Amino acid sequence: MAPLKNTVFGKFFYGWWIDHNGEKKFYFDGDNSDDHVCGCQKDNSCTQSSFNSTCHCDSSLMPLWNSDSGKLTNKEDLPVKGFNYGSFFSEHQAAKITIGKLKCSGVAKQSSDPLSSCASLKRSGLDVNGYYLTKDNPNSDLKVNYCDLSASGYKEEDLRVGEPQNLAKGSMMFTLTKVACTSCKTNCRHYGTCLTYYDLSSLNANLDDALAVHFDIDLKEGSLKAKKAGFYAFHFSNSFVKLYVGNIHCENSCLHWLKIGEKLKFKANSDYARFGKGDLFIQEM
């Protein structure tokens, strides 16, 4: 005895149901939340009206009983948590609502991508709050998130607490393209004749953007000064130029705890330093 909606003279909805996230839904059949229809729409048997022809009840301008039914099949919206019907424009209008039981059947198709989120973990049946491994899309890194799985609903923003933590932090690269060592020319002109390593007088390099977050870079001095304390792994192999972490020679690969202000420096002990091209790999642990 009352219409569900009027979409001819505006967008007026008089009936809607509440999904598991507490959001309003205005479709009454199928799985398309944007298609505001009832079951009669499938075979075009809905009673014609000046409002539309997608539900029998929309023709209820007169206080006469009409009925609609439908099967909701969008599992992302189910179960139905409530129903609202209102804004009647006549005291003679009324509505009767029956919500059927939730039925489950078949086997859900699993995604071929190994993705994981707080929402998907909750849907799988987990309900214990804690830290979980998550992967939001096929191209994202594996991360650690705190999931509040006892929270109501399945919205990711309601379940995920705080900022994600990288399981493995990114690597950085510093590529030497040109090296000069003035002291080497003066004191150790020939390769292998000096045991002393001298600071470089200048160098050119290609830098990863991430390096600027962690280091102050001085190309004239040939150094990288730590802006963040942390545990780092270094790999640099070159016959003519050596990497020093503080006063310690890093032979090919090394692990080191850097203090704020501590420097990485490139040094050489012969004029052959001009051949000292190579890549320094830095991994924050």
Secondary structure, 3 states (H helix, E strand, C coil): CCCCEECCCCCEECEEEECCCCCEECCCCECCCCCCCCHHHHHCCCCCCCCCCCCHHHHCCCCCCCCCCCCECCCCCCCCCEEEECCCCCCCCCCCCCCCCCCCCCCCCCCCCCCECHHHHHHCCCCCCEEEEEECCCCCCCEEEEECCCCCCCCHHHHEEEEEEECCCCEEEEEEEEEECHHHHHHCCCCCCCCCCEECCEEEEEECCCHHHHEEEECCCCEEEECCCEEEEEEECCCCEEEEECCEEECEEEEEEECCCCEEEEEECCHHHHHCCEEEEEEEC
